[in-house]
Amino acid sequence: MTIHIGAGPGQIAETVLMPGDPYRARWAAETFLDDAVCINEVRGMLGYTGTWRGHRVTIQGSGMGMPSLSIYANELIRDYDAKTLIRIGSCGAMQGKVNIRDLILAMTATTLSTPSRGILRELNFAPCADFDLLHKAYQAAEARGTPTHVGGIYSSDVFYDERPDLNEQMVRHGILGVEMEAAELYILAARHKVRALAVLTVSDHLLTHEALPSEEREKSFGDMVEIALEAAFA
Ligand code: HPA
């Protein structure tokens, strides 16, 4: 048990999928895993461990934003020996070529600040994905014909952003989409020598202001879960 995760020793797998929404963790575990057991309910941040095609996997909610993800990822890595962490989440598109429902595999995650800022201080560390996971996720996405973009994303601290100039710079510099967790996950993975990747579905578009209809969110989320599982175990 840790401060924020109630699982006992050995109850968490080496491979962990991390959706922001704890109810998504439950849905993914019930839909894709065999013998899923709830291993965390502390603060309602649900986590489940089961098997997928015989491989042990945990699906643990991260909450929204880097401070929340940082708590769960730190405890998963340091106390439960997680070795592969894959964020599965949504993002807002920042380029015209990226469409609603497309998949983004985050090669890098640009950020203004993360909970690691206190350690990195003036250093502009470049948070990047594990190449092997990225490569396998791309192959899995291609095999199912999912339109997929690979490149840089922006991990923001704010959903209700009041700095349009920053978004403009992101767009200008080719950033594919914006979300709120990946940069800290990548930094923690680098620090602790584990593997990380963020697999993201485009749920809204910052340029066209389109949004994914709610009835389609489940299907897109399901595709993403399967791509993440294939990347982890291919
Ligand atoms: N901004 C930040 N995070 C997001 C967005 C967004 O537009 N869409 C999905 N996650």
Residues whose N, C-alpha, C, O or C-beta is under 5 A from the ligand:
A	BS01	HPA	S90 C91 G92 V158 F159 V178 E179 M180
